């Protein structure tokens, strides 16, 4: 009977010790500067996940937005103060973007459902890779050699 009581007392003491350690660790994390950094890092990572690529030809520049020409109409993109637009590796202003320019870069959804430009590169249109030569073309090339 006494060993049963000792066993129960030991288990209760162990449980109290575990709960005390867990509580003190939670309190330490709440006051540790690294936890705030983890939270801001988490926010930054989720913001990065909400970014996505775009590309297209500029149809117009209207105020603080760029309108891209699409097959099914147009696509307005908001330009914020933090937006970065580059041409040949150098930063340019929104005024330097003209209709006919080809832009590619990253967008982010706004809370209102629009799209804001994160960064873009203006320049020539992206050339698609050349398709592989067909077997008959390859045979002709080999025959010519």
Residue pairs with C-beta under 8 A, 6 or more apart in sequence:
29 35
47 108
50 108
50 109
51 106
51 107
51 108
51 118
52 106
52 107
52 108
53 104
53 105
53 106
53 107
54 68
54 77
54 103
54 104
54 105
54 106
54 107
54 115
55 102
55 103
55 104
55 105
55 126
56 68
56 69
56 70
56 75
56 102
56 103
56 104
57 68
57 69
57 100
57 101
57 102
57 103
57 125
58 66
58 67
58 68
58 69
58 97
58 98
58 99
58 100
58 101
58 102
58 103
59 67
59 68
59 69
59 74
59 99
60 66
60 67
60 74
60 99
61 67
61 94
61 95
61 97
61 98
61 99
62 76
64 78
64 79
64 80
64 94
65 76
65 77
65 78
65 79
66 76
66 77
66 79
66 94
66 97
66 103
66 117
67 74
67 75
67 76
67 77
68 74
68 75
68 76
68 77
68 103
75 115
76 114
76 115
77 107
77 115
77 116
77 117
78 110
78 114
78 115
78 116
78 117
79 85
79 94
79 116
79 117
80 116
80 117
82 118
83 94
83 116
83 117
83 118
83 119
83 120
84 91
84 118
84 119
84 120
85 91
85 92
85 93
85 94
85 96
85 97
85 103
85 117
85 119
85 120
85 121
85 122
86 92
86 119
86 120
86 121
86 122
87 96
87 121
87 122
87 123
88 123
92 122
96 122
97 103
97 122
101 122
101 123
102 122
102 123
102 124
102 125
102 126
103 120
103 121
103 122
104 120
104 121
104 126
105 117
105 118
105 119
105 120
105 121
106 117
106 118
106 119
106 120
107 115
107 116
107 117
107 118
108 115
108 116
108 118
109 115
109 116
110 116
133 141
